Amino acid sequence: MAGRREPARMPVPPLLADLAGWGWRLLLLAVCGWAFLRVAQRLYLVSLPIAASLLLTALLSPAVSALRRLGLPRALATAATVLGMLVGIIGLLIWVVERAIAEAPTLSSELSSAVQELPISNAALGRLREQFVAYLQSGSGSLAGGVITGLTTGAEVLTGVLLTLLLTIILLVDGEGMWAWLLARMPEGARPRALRAGLPAWKRLSGWMRGTVLIAAFHSAVVSVTLVVLGVPLVAPLTVLVFLGSFIPLVGAVVAGALATLVAFASQGITVAIVFVVVLLIDNQVEAHVLQPFLVGRYVRLHPFVVAVVITAGALLGGLAGALLAVPFTAALYAALTNLPDPVPPPHRTHRLPRPPGSRTPRPS
């Protein structure tokens, strides 16, 4: 008895097979990325200091290398660099707080005068004031909870700062040894790939950090000089705010500039605010066409569309910290993935000797 023939199956098109293969691989990568981000969110008191220490190490490593070239040991060069950074930051904070306390009463009175000049009726202002008072009274019962929450947040911030400082010191002192130890633990065949991926990623991260610091310094210098010339108060806090806002591409400088414009309007009027906005527009054009291409663009190499999507995703996943860290680490990851595969050798070409002029190709007999 003849065996039963199985029904013929429809052949799978090659394109569909390729898409299916790519689909499950991309899905697996998405699940792994989601799990990694969830773990980082749960361990934010560890993941954020690690990320911040990597950025600080990228920023401070040239100073440590310069001191080592002068003959200082690595530990002493690291200590001098970190202490110099701490002294600068603490001195800047003290100066900003002193100027803010000294100029806040003047700004408050000028802001009250500016609000009264706005086209808003007294009845509307009265309703806003009543709503604000009612909001404060509704939350008065949770004062103890707010104090406890504030103390907890302060303890977490202090722990994160200390851990960031400790990790930065460790990376500056023994970062190269840690990288060599990690390479030695990899399979021998994977070490060349790790080198090809790791070094460009670190170069991309370092270039973004240094370039962004220079751009932030340029923004803050332009803003501080303009505010001083226009006679706007709170120059020091606004300068620091613009400096920090420059680390968030596309939106950070705009938000900080808008706040500085509001202070300029409240203190000096609409004409000074318009002049300040014009200066900000010129400053942004200089950044977009001169500073970004030379200082950051050659390191980041991400399309503005990708930058906008990455910043939005980082803000949704990690808030302000996610928006700050999204672009540099995405650029570093892109550099690592680009250099991870083995280089493809160029096709072999046979070089023929040139024939003498007038010669003919022999015909086969």
N, C-alpha and C positions, 0 to 999 in steps of 0.2 A: 504494500500500500504506500503510495507516494506521500511524502511528508507535506504538511500544510505550509503554504507559502505565507510569509508575513506580509501585511499590507505595506505598500511603499510609503515612505515618509517624505514629507516635503523638505527639500534641502534648505538649509539655513543660509541666507545670503551672507557673503563675507563681510559686508558692511555692518549687518546686524550683529554678527559674531564679534567683530571688533568693538562695537558700541557696548555690547554686553560685558565684554572683558574690561573695558575702561570703566563701565558703570559700577561694577562691584568693587573694583579697586578704589575708585573715588569715594564710594560709600564707606569703605573700610577706613580710608584716610580721614573722612569727615567724622566718623565715630571716634577714632583715636584722638583727633584734635579736640572734639567736644569733651571727651573724658579728661584730657590734659588741662583744658581750661577750667573744668569743674574742680579738679584737684587744686589748681592754682588759686581759684577763688576761695576754696575752703581753707587753704594754707596761705592766705594773703599776707599774714605777718611774716612769712618766710619768703614767698615768691616775690613780693614787691622789694624787699631789701636786696635780694639777689639781683634783680633787674637793675635797681638803682646803683648797686655796687659795680656792675659791669659798665654802666655808662660813666660813672665817676672814674673808674680805672682807665677807660678809653680817653677821658679828658686829661687825667693827671699823669699818665705814663710818659708823655714827652718831657714833662718837667723832671720826672725821676731820671729819665735817660740823660738829660742835660747835666744834672748834678753828678751822675755817675761818670760822665766824661770828664768832669772836673776833678775826679779822684776820690769822691766820697763813696763809702760802701753802700750797698743797696739798702740796708736797713736804715742807715742814717739819712740817705737821700729820701727814702719814703717818709720818715718821720718829719723831716724838714718840709716836704711838700704838703703833707696832711695838716701839720700845724699851721703852715701859712694859709691854707684854705680855711681852716677853722677860725683863725684870727680875722681874716677878711670877712667871713660871713657874720661872725658875732659883731664886729665893728659896724658893718653895714646895717644889721638889725637894730643896734642901739641908736644909730643915727636916724634911721627911718622912724622909729618909735618916738624919739624926742621931737623930730620935726612935725610928726602927725599930732602929737599932744599940744604942741605950741600953736599950730595953725588951725586946729579943729574949731575953736570958738569963732574965729573970724569967718571961716567957711560956713558955719551954721547960720550966723546972722546974714551973710550974703545970700545963702540959699533961701532963707525965709523971704528976703526981699525979692529974689527972682521968682519964687513961687507966687507971690502976691501980684507980680506983673503979668503972670500968665492969664490967658482968657478963660478963667474958671471962676464961676460965681462963688460967693462966700457960703452959700447954702451947700454947694457940692463939697467944698473944703470941710464944712462942719460935719457932713455925713461921713466923709472919709475918716475924720478924727474920731467920731463916735464908733465907727466900725473897728478902728485900730484899738481903742480902749477896751471895747467889748472882747476883742480877741485876746488881749493881755489878761483880762479878768477871767476868761474861760480857762486859760492855761495856768492860773495861779495855783491850783490844787496839785499840779504835777511838778512843783518846784523841786521837791526832794528827788523825784525820779530823774529830773533833768540834771541835777547836780551829780548824781551817781553816774549817769551816762557820760557827763562831761569828764569826770575823773577817770572812768574806764577808757574813754577815747584818748585822753592825755597820756595815760600809761601805755596804751598801744602805740601811740606816736613816738613816745620816748624810747620804747623798746625797738621799734623799727629803725629809728635814727641810729641808736647805738649798734644794732646789728649791721646796718648798712656801713657804718664807719669801720667796724671790725672786719667785715668781708672785704671792703676796699683795701684796707691795710694788708690783709692776707694775699689778695690778688696782686697788689703792687710788689710785695716782697717775693712771693713764690709762685706767681702766675705761670711763668714759663716752665717751672718744675712740675706744676700740676698738669699742664698740657702734655709734657713729655711722659708723665706717669700714665695719663689716660691713653696716649697713643701706644705705650708699651703693653697695655692690657688688651688691646684690640688684636684680632687675627692679623697675621703678617700681610696677607693679601689686601686687607682693608685699610692699612695705614696710608698708602699713597692717596687713596680717595679721601680719607679724613683730612690729610694735609691740604689737598686741593680745595676741599670745601671749607675747612675751618679758617684758613688764613684770609681768603677773600671776604668771608663773613665778618671777621674781626676788623679788617680794613674798612669795610663798608660801615660798620657800627662806629668805629673811631672817626671816620671822615664826617659822618652825619653829626656826631656830637660836637666836634670842634667847629665845623662850619656853622651849626646852629648857634653856638655860643657867640661866635663872631657876629652873626646877623642880629642876635638879640642885643649885643652890646651896641651895634650901630643904631638899632631902633631906639634903645633907651637913651643914647647920647643925643639923637635928633629931638626926641620928645622932651628931654630935660632942658636942653638949650632953648627950645621954642617956648616952653612953659615959663622959664625964667625971663625971657625977653618980653613975653606978653603979660607978665606979672600975675600969673595964676598960682594960687597956693597949693600946698600938698605936692610939691615937686618930687620929693624923695619917695613917698609911697607910690605915686603914679609911675615914676620911673622904674621902680622895682616890679610893679604890676605889668608894665609893658615888656620888661625883660623876661619875666616868667611866661607871659602869654605868647611870646615868640616861639616857644618850644612846641606849641600846638599849631601845626600848619593850617592854613586857610582860615581858621576861625579865631585863634587865640589873639593875634594882634588886632583883629577887628573889634573884638569884645573889649580888650583893654583900651584901645583908642576911643571907642564909644564912651567908656566911663570917663576918660580924661577929657573928652569933649563936653560931657555933661558938667564936670567941675569947672571947665573954662566958661561955659555959658552961665553957670550959677554965680561965678565970682566976677566976671568981667563983661558979660552981655553977649548978645547975638553976634556982633561984629567980630569980636575976638574968637568966638567959637567957629565962625566961618573961616577965619584965617588959619586957625589950628587944623581944621578939616582939610584945607588945601595943602598944608604942609604934610599931613598924614598921607594924602593921595600921592604927592610927589615921592615921599619916602617909600611907599609901597611899590611904586613903579621902579624906583632904583633897585629895590630888593628883587622884584620879579625879573628884571631884564639884565641886571649886573651881578648882584650878590648870589642869588640862588643858582644860576648856571655854573658859576665858577667855584663856589664854596661848598654847595650841597648837591647840586644836580648831578655832578659826575660821580658822586658816591651813592646816592639813593637810586637813581635810574628807574623810578616808578612813574607811570603816567598819572596826571592829576586826577583822572577818574578813579584809578586804583587808590590813590591817596585819600580821596574823599570817602570812598567805601570803607577803607580800612579804619579811618578815624571814627566814622559813625559806628562801625561794629565794635571797635575798642571802647567807645563811650558807653554803648549799650551793655557790654559785658563787664567792664571794670570801672565805669564812671570816669572821673578826671584822670586817674592813673592809667586807665586803659587807653584813653585818647592820647596821653603823653607818650606811652610806650609803643603804640601800634605801629607807627611809621618806621622808626629805626629798626625794630626787631623784624618787621616784615621785609625790609630791605636786606637785612642780614640773612634771613632765611632764603630769600630769592637768590642771593649771591651764592649761598651754600648749595642749593639745589641745582643752580646753573653749572657749577664747577664739579658736581659730584660724579657724573658719568665719566667713563674713560674717554680720553680724546680719540677722535676718529682719525686714523692716519690718512694723509692725502693719497689719492689714487696714483698708482705707479705709472709713470710715463716712460716710454722708451725714446731715447734721444738718438736721432739719426744724424750721421755725418753729412754735412752739406755736399751736394754733388758739384763737380766742377762745371763751369758754364759751358754750354754747348753739348753736354753729354745727354744721352737718351737712355730711357729705361729699357733694359733688354727684354725682348719678347720671348716667351717660352717657345721652345722648339717643338 
